[in-house]
Amino acid sequence: MKQSEEQEGEKRAQYDSPEKKVQNTDSVQLWREYFSERFETFEKRKMQTVSFRDLADGKDTSYTFVHIYRDYYPALLNAGQFFDEDIALLYRYHVQIETLIRLFSFEAQYGVASYMQSNFEATVEKLSDQIYAALKDMNSEKLLNENKKLVEESLRNFQSLYEIPPKWSYLLFYLFQVSWSLLYKERTWVEKYEKQLLEEKESGKSSQMLDLALVHFAFAREEDKLAFECLAQNEKNVEMVHFLVWMKLLVDKQEWERLLTWLLYLKPHFLEGVSSYYYQSDAREFFHEYLQYFWKYAQHTGDEEKYEEMLIEFLPITFYEYGEYLMVIGEHERWVELQVIMGYSPELIQRKDLKEVLSFDKEKVLPIYHQTIDRLINERTRKSYQSAIKHLKTLRTIYFDLGEEERFSHYIHQIATTYGRLRAFQEELRKGKFIS
């Protein structure tokens, strides 16, 4: 009995400050105990001068969700000091999960004022990115080999995320995707959980999370064909953000052939949604992330053909990307054709690109100026005529640099004759000393 009391006394002495509970410890349970103790102290201090009514009405600024992210979260991070870098990252990961849960609890209990909603969402997104960064930096293979029980305990704690409110279900699955791909990779765990999910499905249970989890486990086993079959059955449950996470994981693993498979699988989905591109900011954001992954594939494999095919299929919304691609590969003539097809005048073209083509081959840019001048004349206003004259002066310089003075004279004679009845335009030609 005396020995037991001495051991307890030693234990209490060991944790004579709350922070010592998490310093160089390999216990998720101890970490969580510390989180709770720290939050109790933090919230008590914040609530001392706040009335519940003001807090619920969002009128008091001495305690908001912002303080959870700016005060409570850094305090937990600073408390965790570890000799082992990967355990330190695992601790950070659990601090981030804890902070997310506290944020959602605050939202459920007190609400978030409408003017602060975008800030709340941005804070949640920042934390999600930080979770991905912690997982990516972690050597999970080493952790599993040296601290398997700790990772197993971590997985049990991960289940607390299922308390996330339904409106954040897309975030829950995002965390599921990155955690099961980068940390909980033990094959027996995956097989056990997948078996459990399949049994639930066979018994008649169905949920968005269950169906998506089965897709993810097929993805994790590199059975992409099976993943696509599962996706076809659950299209309504899958948000574009989930597809982009799978592709992000493939990029980080540098699995380029699989990435192409997923890019091509997604192409028809984006083609169907082209009409929403101009009206929905999310659609634009998702599409440009998709483009970025396609470009990374082309860069790392040298297979630019598929990338170019995609850019052509999605014109005109890929105009800038396609133009940039043609400049990178030095296809100046096709770059000019693209500007002409799109009806772009020199003012709308990036100056550095136009300058580059002029330095390589002045002859190639002539169609851009011809088309622009013709369009401006046909607008039939004094201002458009004056703009046409400015372009004619640039065109004259280009023709003269090419040693094609006679060809330019023939061009001036042609437009002066064609538009002979436009008195104002004839006046501007005379002012510019193109005709007498």
MOZIFEN-V654560 format. One record per residue. N is the residue number from 1. RES is the residue in one letter. PHI is phi in whole degrees, -180 to 180 (* if undefined). Layout:
n->{N & N}
res->{RES & RES}
phi->{PHI & PHI}
//
This chain:
n->{1 & 2 & 3 & 4 & 5 & 6 & 7 & 8 & 9 & 10 & 11 & 12 & 13 & 14 & 15 & 16 & 17 & 18 & 19 & 20 & 21 & 22 & 23 & 24 & 25 & 26 & 27 & 28 & 29 & 30 & 31 & 32 & 33 & 34 & 35 & 36 & 37 & 38 & 39 & 40 & 41 & 42 & 43 & 44 & 45 & 46 & 47 & 48 & 49 & 50 & 51 & 52 & 53 & 54 & 55 & 56 & 57 & 58 & 59 & 60 & 61 & 62 & 63 & 64 & 65 & 66 & 67 & 68 & 69 & 70 & 71 & 72 & 73 & 74 & 75 & 76 & 77 & 78 & 79 & 80 & 81 & 82 & 83 & 84 & 85 & 86 & 87 & 88 & 89 & 90 & 91 & 92 & 93 & 94 & 95 & 96 & 97 & 98 & 99 & 100 & 101 & 102 & 103 & 104 & 105 & 106 & 107 & 108 & 109 & 110 & 111 & 112 & 113 & 114 & 115 & 116 & 117 & 118 & 119 & 120 & 121 & 122 & 123 & 124 & 125 & 126 & 127 & 128 & 129 & 130 & 131 & 132 & 133 & 134 & 135 & 136 & 137 & 138 & 139 & 140 & 141 & 142 & 143 & 144 & 145 & 146 & 147 & 148 & 149 & 150 & 151 & 152 & 153 & 154 & 155 & 156 & 157 & 158 & 159 & 160 & 161 & 162 & 163 & 164 & 165 & 166 & 167 & 168 & 169 & 170 & 171 & 172 & 173 & 174 & 175 & 176 & 177 & 178 & 179 & 180 & 181 & 182 & 183 & 184 & 185 & 186 & 187 & 188 & 189 & 190 & 191 & 192 & 193 & 194 & 195 & 196 & 197 & 198 & 199 & 200 & 201 & 202 & 203 & 204 & 205 & 206 & 207 & 208 & 209 & 210 & 211 & 212 & 213 & 214 & 215 & 216 & 217 & 218 & 219 & 220 & 221 & 222 & 223 & 224 & 225 & 226 & 227 & 228 & 229 & 230 & 231 & 232 & 233 & 234 & 235 & 236 & 237 & 238 & 239 & 240 & 241 & 242 & 243 & 244 & 245 & 246 & 247 & 248 & 249 & 250 & 251 & 252 & 253 & 254 & 255 & 256 & 257 & 258 & 259 & 260 & 261 & 262 & 263 & 264 & 265 & 266 & 267 & 268 & 269 & 270 & 271 & 272 & 273 & 274 & 275 & 276 & 277 & 278 & 279 & 280 & 281 & 282 & 283 & 284 & 285 & 286 & 287 & 288 & 289 & 290 & 291 & 292 & 293 & 294 & 295 & 296 & 297 & 298 & 299 & 300 & 301 & 302 & 303 & 304 & 305 & 306 & 307 & 308 & 309 & 310 & 311 & 312 & 313 & 314 & 315 & 316 & 317 & 318 & 319 & 320 & 321 & 322 & 323 & 324 & 325 & 326 & 327 & 328 & 329 & 330 & 331 & 332 & 333 & 334 & 335 & 336 & 337 & 338 & 339 & 340 & 341 & 342 & 343 & 344 & 345 & 346 & 347 & 348 & 349 & 350 & 351 & 352 & 353 & 354 & 355 & 356 & 357 & 358 & 359 & 360 & 361 & 362 & 363 & 364 & 365 & 366 & 367 & 368 & 369 & 370 & 371 & 372 & 373 & 374 & 375 & 376 & 377 & 378 & 379 & 380 & 381 & 382 & 383 & 384 & 385 & 386 & 387 & 388 & 389 & 390 & 391 & 392 & 393 & 394 & 395 & 396 & 397 & 398 & 399 & 400 & 401 & 402 & 403 & 404 & 405 & 406 & 407 & 408 & 409 & 410 & 411 & 412 & 413 & 414 & 415 & 416 & 417 & 418 & 419 & 420 & 421 & 422 & 423 & 424 & 425 & 426 & 427 & 428 & 429 & 430 & 431 & 432 & 433 & 434 & 435 & 436}
res->{M & K & Q & S & E & E & Q & E & G & E & K & R & A & Q & Y & D & S & P & E & K & K & V & Q & N & T & D & S & V & Q & L & W & R & E & Y & F & S & E & R & F & E & T & F & E & K & R & K & M & Q & T & V & S & F & R & D & L & A & D & G & K & D & T & S & Y & T & F & V & H & I & Y & R & D & Y & Y & P & A & L & L & N & A & G & Q & F & F & D & E & D & I & A & L & L & Y & R & Y & H & V & Q & I & E & T & L & I & R & L & F & S & F & E & A & Q & Y & G & V & A & S & Y & M & Q & S & N & F & E & A & T & V & E & K & L & S & D & Q & I & Y & A & A & L & K & D & M & N & S & E & K & L & L & N & E & N & K & K & L & V & E & E & S & L & R & N & F & Q & S & L & Y & E & I & P & P & K & W & S & Y & L & L & F & Y & L & F & Q & V & S & W & S & L & L & Y & K & E & R & T & W & V & E & K & Y & E & K & Q & L & L & E & E & K & E & S & G & K & S & S & Q & M & L & D & L & A & L & V & H & F & A & F & A & R & E & E & D & K & L & A & F & E & C & L & A & Q & N & E & K & N & V & E & M & V & H & F & L & V & W & M & K & L & L & V & D & K & Q & E & W & E & R & L & L & T & W & L & L & Y & L & K & P & H & F & L & E & G & V & S & S & Y & Y & Y & Q & S & D & A & R & E & F & F & H & E & Y & L & Q & Y & F & W & K & Y & A & Q & H & T & G & D & E & E & K & Y & E & E & M & L & I & E & F & L & P & I & T & F & Y & E & Y & G & E & Y & L & M & V & I & G & E & H & E & R & W & V & E & L & Q & V & I & M & G & Y & S & P & E & L & I & Q & R & K & D & L & K & E & V & L & S & F & D & K & E & K & V & L & P & I & Y & H & Q & T & I & D & R & L & I & N & E & R & T & R & K & S & Y & Q & S & A & I & K & H & L & K & T & L & R & T & I & Y & F & D & L & G & E & E & E & R & F & S & H & Y & I & H & Q & I & A & T & T & Y & G & R & L & R & A & F & Q & E & E & L & R & K & G & K & F & I & S}
phi->{* & -61 & -62 & -63 & -64 & -64 & -63 & -63 & -63 & -63 & -64 & -66 & -66 & -61 & -108 & -67 & -132 & -54 & -62 & -66 & -65 & -115 & -87 & 56 & -105 & -117 & -141 & -64 & -61 & -65 & -59 & -67 & -60 & -64 & -57 & -65 & -61 & -66 & -69 & -59 & -64 & -60 & -70 & -60 & -63 & -70 & -84 & -58 & -110 & -113 & -85 & -58 & -62 & -64 & -65 & -66 & -83 & 73 & -88 & -93 & -103 & -78 & -147 & -135 & -60 & -60 & -67 & -63 & -77 & -90 & -111 & -66 & -59 & -63 & -62 & -66 & -61 & -67 & -72 & -83 & -119 & -137 & -73 & -87 & -62 & -73 & -67 & -61 & -70 & -66 & -59 & -57 & -58 & -74 & -62 & -68 & -62 & -57 & -65 & -59 & -63 & -65 & -63 & -69 & -66 & -61 & -60 & -68 & -82 & -114 & 78 & -126 & -56 & -57 & -72 & -104 & -60 & -66 & -66 & -62 & -64 & -65 & -65 & -61 & -65 & -59 & -62 & -61 & -64 & -68 & -64 & -61 & -63 & -63 & -67 & -67 & -78 & -77 & -90 & -68 & -62 & -65 & -60 & -65 & -70 & -99 & -140 & -60 & -64 & -65 & -67 & -65 & -65 & -61 & -63 & -63 & -69 & -58 & -60 & -63 & -68 & -68 & -81 & -56 & -56 & -54 & -67 & -103 & -62 & -64 & -70 & -58 & -71 & -58 & -65 & -63 & -58 & -73 & -71 & -75 & -87 & -106 & -124 & -89 & -93 & -58 & -58 & -65 & -67 & -60 & -62 & -65 & -69 & -64 & -60 & -61 & -65 & -63 & -64 & -63 & -66 & -64 & -81 & 104 & -73 & -152 & -157 & -60 & -64 & -62 & -64 & -68 & -61 & -65 & -62 & -65 & -67 & -65 & -60 & -63 & -87 & 67 & -98 & -66 & -61 & -65 & -60 & -66 & -63 & -64 & -65 & -60 & -82 & -130 & -55 & -68 & -85 & -96 & -97 & -57 & -60 & -67 & -59 & -66 & -67 & -59 & -70 & -61 & -63 & -68 & -64 & -63 & -87 & 58 & -95 & -70 & -67 & -66 & -59 & -61 & -57 & -72 & -63 & -70 & -63 & -81 & -53 & -60 & -63 & -72 & -61 & -66 & -98 & -57 & -62 & -84 & -57 & -80 & -113 & -124 & -64 & -62 & -61 & -66 & -62 & -64 & -64 & -72 & -69 & -59 & -59 & -61 & -67 & -64 & -66 & -63 & -59 & -62 & -62 & -84 & -108 & 78 & -87 & -88 & -61 & -65 & -64 & -66 & -57 & -65 & -61 & -67 & -62 & -98 & -60 & -89 & -71 & -102 & -54 & -65 & -64 & -69 & -61 & -64 & -62 & -64 & -68 & -62 & -90 & 75 & -88 & -67 & -65 & -69 & -62 & -64 & -57 & -64 & -63 & -68 & -58 & -81 & 72 & -83 & -90 & -55 & -65 & -90 & -93 & -59 & -58 & -63 & -69 & -62 & -63 & -64 & -65 & -61 & -71 & -89 & -160 & -60 & -56 & -69 & -84 & -54 & -59 & -63 & -70 & -59 & -64 & -64 & -63 & -62 & -65 & -65 & -63 & -74 & -73 & 58 & -128 & -59 & -62 & -68 & -63 & -65 & -66 & -61 & -64 & -60 & -70 & -64 & -66 & -64 & -63 & -60 & -60 & -64 & -61 & -68 & -63 & -83 & 73 & -115 & -59 & -65 & -64 & -68 & -60 & -65 & -64 & -63 & -60 & -65 & -74 & -64 & -74 & -58 & -109 & -61 & -85 & -88 & -58 & -63 & -68 & -61 & -63 & -67 & -63 & -69 & -61 & -81 & 62 & -91 & -135 & -105}
//
